[in-house]
Amino acid sequence: MVSPEVTRRERVKAALAHRQPDKVPWDMGMGGRLDEMLACYYGDESKVPRLGNHTAHVPTQTPSGEPDAEEIASGIWRDRFGVVWNRNAASGSIGLVQEHPLKGRSLEGYQFPRAVGPQTFALYPEAIRQNQDYFLTTGIGFSLFERAWTLRGMEELLVDMLEAPGFVDELLDAITDWNLTLIRTMVTYDVDCVRLGDDWGAQRGLIMGPGCWRRFLKPRLAKMFAAIHARGKAAMIHSDGDIQAVLPDLVEIGLDIYNPLQPDVMNPYEVKRRYGHRLTFHGGVSVQQFLPFATAEEVRREVRRMLRELGAQGGFIIAPTHSILEDVPAENLAALLETVAEQ
């Protein structure tokens, strides 16, 4: 009797349950003109390996279905939280914050935008229907610290943590409540995971330090993880940088998936050894120091090691640590995709 083929969704769920899947699941994010690069490298577009990713993302919309931001001058955008972004000052779609709406240590007069409306989840049913084979994620970007500093200012918020902790509590509670309004509806849908985006790390340690992280962020994250787990969904955090100091705390409050496992700031094999029985790691392939500069053979060798060692007994989804961009040579990208696919 022929066994039914394992779906991508089942493969990721096995890894999350810390069981050895038949293949280590992968999630290759690519930006720029990489499809064209690969077609040129292979000489035939039909020969380019299919990504075969194991996850698909289900997006929310603004409550009204309108754009999330409006252009108020050439290249200057105001988002629905009142933050003004200068998209002329940096490449990419986000830009740099030009104006923070919270000028002082008070929420008086500030109104959060509506979190949920009739259009917020309008895209969910069709996206879920079309991607049943995939491990389905949804989520909230700028989910806590990032939302707070864009509203208040990075330097101001860090000083507030020391000088006005009561105000920081009020601000973070308001953000958490806003997030919970979204999360409690998200988890009623047939998705597998809620991902919270919130960068805390620098190249060496946490931006606010582990003490302030535990004081201000940990209890609010615990509330959000609990709401995600209430309907049996997995909780995922994205935070770039070195956050090793708080990995035990994240395990304690129930984090399921951590992204990105970033070799530039932590030893992935040591981190997997210490926490891999409790956490699933997403990442491992550095786009900062490794993928752009290694040889194709070095890429193949290191990716095979990751699949063998980090993928042992589940707990690993191999992925780049950020979207792969055009500074990666086509032969290295091909080596990555081919090595992952040949499992």
Summary of the structure (lengths in Angstrom):
residues: 343
radius of gyration: 20.7
end to end distance: 23.1
largest distance: 69.1
contacts: 1089
relative contact order: 0.14
helix: 39%
strand: 16%
